[in-house]
Amino acid sequence: QVQLVESGGGLVQAGGSLRLSCAASGSTFSIAAMGWYHQAPGKQRELVATISRGGSTNYADSVKGRFTISRDNAKNTVYLQMNSLKPEDTAVYYCNAFHLGLAYWGQGTQVIVSS
């Protein structure tokens, strides 16, 4: 079992920045890929960015050049640095981790970008 706890969400003006963190606990010894997804009201959950254990990254086109995902394996923590935020980035952001073939999710952290 893996538990994920997100932090760092909040309210920010357009053009501003936020940094999300997700700390994993439990059976973290072989967590593979970790990532961030977001879900806006009335929409499906969508991928934002993923990072492999070795550091390979993947981004949604909508966030390329603005968001950066990083990972500290020693701390079992994944980060999402979000710059140049836009109102359309408003959503609940969820941390995700794959461990022994199973996907785990955090409870989410709200990000609101005002125009």
C-alpha positions in Angstrom: 0.0 0.0 0.0 1.1 3.5 -0.8 -0.4 6.7 0.7 0.0 10.0 -1.2 -0.5 13.4 0.4 -0.5 16.6 -1.8 0.1 20.1 -0.6 0.8 23.5 -2.1 -2.5 24.4 -3.8 -4.2 27.7 -3.4 -5.4 30.8 -5.1 -3.1 32.8 -7.4 -3.5 35.5 -10.0 -2.9 34.7 -13.7 0.7 34.8 -14.5 1.7 33.7 -11.0 3.4 30.5 -9.7 2.6 27.7 -7.4 4.6 24.6 -6.3 2.8 21.4 -5.5 4.3 18.7 -3.5 3.3 15.1 -3.1 4.8 12.9 -0.4 4.5 9.1 -0.6 4.5 6.8 2.4 4.0 3.2 3.1 5.5 0.6 0.7 7.5 3.1 -1.3 10.5 0.9 -2.0 9.6 0.3 -5.6 7.4 3.1 -6.7 7.8 3.4 -10.4 6.3 6.4 -12.3 4.8 9.3 -10.4 2.8 12.1 -11.9 0.2 14.8 -11.6 -3.3 14.9 -13.1 -5.9 17.6 -12.9 -9.7 17.6 -13.0 -11.7 20.8 -13.7 -15.3 21.0 -12.8 -17.5 19.0 -15.1 -14.5 17.5 -16.9 -12.6 14.3 -16.9 -9.3 13.9 -15.0 -6.4 14.6 -17.4 -2.7 14.0 -17.3 -0.5 17.0 -16.5 2.9 15.5 -16.2 4.7 12.2 -15.3 8.2 11.3 -14.2 9.8 7.9 -14.2 12.0 6.7 -11.3 15.0 7.5 -13.5 13.8 11.0 -14.2 12.3 10.8 -17.7 9.4 13.3 -18.0 6.3 13.6 -20.0 4.0 16.7 -20.2 0.6 17.6 -21.6 0.9 20.0 -24.5 -1.0 22.6 -22.6 1.6 22.9 -19.8 4.8 22.4 -21.8 7.2 25.3 -21.1 5.3 26.4 -18.1 5.2 23.4 -15.7 8.2 21.4 -14.4 7.9 18.0 -12.7 10.7 16.8 -10.5 11.2 14.0 -8.0 13.3 13.3 -5.0 13.5 9.5 -4.6 15.2 9.7 -1.3 12.3 11.7 0.1 9.7 9.8 -1.9 8.3 13.1 -3.0 7.3 14.5 -6.4 6.9 18.2 -7.1 5.1 20.2 -9.8 6.4 23.8 -10.3 3.7 25.7 -12.1 4.7 29.0 -13.7 2.8 31.5 -15.9 -0.5 30.1 -14.6 -3.6 30.7 -16.6 -7.3 30.7 -15.5 -7.8 27.4 -17.5 -5.3 25.7 -15.1 -7.9 26.0 -12.4 -8.6 22.4 -11.2 -8.1 19.9 -8.5 -4.6 18.5 -8.9 -4.1 14.8 -8.0 -0.8 13.0 -7.4 -0.5 9.6 -8.8 2.0 6.7 -8.3 2.4 3.3 -9.8 3.6 0.6 -7.4 3.8 -3.1 -8.2 1.3 -2.7 -11.0 -1.3 -0.7 -9.1 -2.1 2.9 -9.4 -2.5 5.0 -6.2 -4.0 8.5 -5.9 -3.8 11.3 -3.5 -6.9 13.2 -2.3 -6.1 16.2 -4.4 -5.3 19.9 -3.9 -7.3 22.7 -5.3 -5.6 25.3 -7.6 -7.6 28.4 -8.5 -6.1 30.9 -11.0 -8.0 34.2 -11.1 -7.9 36.4 -14.1 
